[in-house]
Amino acid sequence: MSVAIVYGSTKGTTASVAEIIKNNFQEADLINIAKTTADKLNSYDGLIIGTSTYYDGQLQDDWEAFDKEALELNGKRVAFFGVGNQKRHSETFNDGIGILYELGVKKGAKIVGDKNPIDNYAFEASRAVVDSKFIGLIIDKEVECDLLKDSVTKWTNLIKNDFK
């Protein structure tokens, strides 16, 4: 199965998480959303999609500019990872990844790597929460800096079987 790790990153945090995922998932391609097309992404059997959240709960700029409607996700395995700050953006914590998750559901993606506990997080609202669980890997680098690599590695190892 061909898999791409696709990310949008403004300040480098999401890119760093994507690189950790790539180090643990060697067979996947690493793709910056600013440097690709929907046609290229449509050629993959599975996608691991990552973004941060900006402004008042909006997608990272490169994802915002990308032609998301051209993505063909029906039946495709898709996992999500998001980077946010629960203290500074408590009302929109990781909404960016929630927006992409909603698109994936609408387009018929087979979501994997979801149903992650929200324990140990303190925020008011998030589009990245469905049925009281996170819809993918959620990272707050400022709070979890010591656990970042371990958290990403653990989640990546959990989803590998979903992409076989």
N, C-alpha and C positions, 0 to 999 in steps of 0.2 A: 504494500500500500504506500503510495506517495503522500508525504505529509509536509506541510509548510508551517513554520512558526512565523506569523505575520504580526508586525507591531508598528505602532506610531509612537514616536517619542520626541518631545521638545527639549527637555533638559537632560535626557540621558538615562533616567531611572528605568523607564519601561524597556529601553534597549538593553540595559544591564540585566534585567530579569529575563528578557528573551535570550540573551547569551548564556545565562545559567541553564535555562531550559535546553538550549541547543547542546551545551556540554554534556547533558544527561540524556540527550535524544539525538545521537550522532547521525542517524539516518534521515533526519528531517532537514529541510532547507530553511535558512533564516532569511526573511524578506522584510525590508523596510517598506511600509505601505506607500511612502512618498515616492518610491522608485519602482512601482509595479503597476499592473493593470488588472482589471477584473478577469479578462481572458486568461492571463497567466495563472491567477488564483483558481479559476474554474478548472484548470487542468489537473489539480491535485485531488486525491481521494479524501483527504482529511486536512483540516486547518486547526491550528492552535492560535487564537486571536488575542492580542493584547493591546491595551490602551490605558491612558490616564484620563483624568477628568479635569476640565478647565472651566473657568469663569463660574457660571451659576449652574453647574451640572451638565456641561456640554462636552462633546467629544473633543479629543485632541485635534489640533488643526489639520494635520495630514489626513486623518480619518474623515474629518468633516468635509474636506475637499474631494475625497475619493468617491467614485461612482459606485456606491454600495448597492444600489438597486440592480446593477448589472451582475452581481454575484449570483451564481447558481449553487444553492445550498441544499436543495431537496435531496434527502437521503444521505447527505454527506456527513461524516463524523466531524463534529466541531467542539472544541474546548475553548474556554475563555480564561484570561488572566487580566487582572486590573491593578493599577497602582493609584493610591489616593492617600489623603491625609484626614483621618477621622476627627482630629481636634479642630483644625482650621476649616474643614468643609463638612461638618457634622450633618448638615441637612441635605447634602448631595454626594455623600461618600461613595465613590466608585460608580457614579451614575453613568459614566462613559461606557464602561463594559456592560452595564445593564442595557444601554441603548443598542449596542451591537448584539447582545443576547436576544433582545426582543426582535430584532431583524432576523436573526437565525431561526427563531421559532416561527416567525411569520413565513419564512421561506422554506420551511420543512426540514431544517437541519436535525440530525440526530445528535443531541447534546450529550457530551460526556464530561467527566471531571467536575460535575456539579454536586449539589447537596452537601456543601462544606459548612461546618458549624460556624455560627456567628459569635460563639463564646469568646471572651477575652477582647472583644471590640466594644467601643462605646461611641455610638453615633445616633443621630436622631432619625435619619431616613436614608434609604439607598435603593436605587433601581436594580442593584446587583443582588437583592434579596428576594427570593421566591419561596413561599411556604416556609418561612423562618430559617432558610438556609441560603448561603451564598451560591451563586450560579457558576462559580469557578474559583480559581485561586485568587485570593485578595491579599494584597500586600500594602502595608503602611510602613514604608521604609524608615520613617523617622521614629516610629515606635518599635519596630521589629528589627532594627539594624543588626543585632547580634544573631537573630534567628533567620535572617533572609535566605541565605544559601541553603540551610537545612529545610526550611519550609518549601522552597521551590523544588529542591531535589526530591523531597518526599512526594509532593503532588505529581511531579513529572513521572516518577516511578509508578504511581498509581494509574496514570492514564495510558502508559505505554501499551498495555494489553488491549485497550480500546482502539488502538490504531494499527492492529495487525490484520 
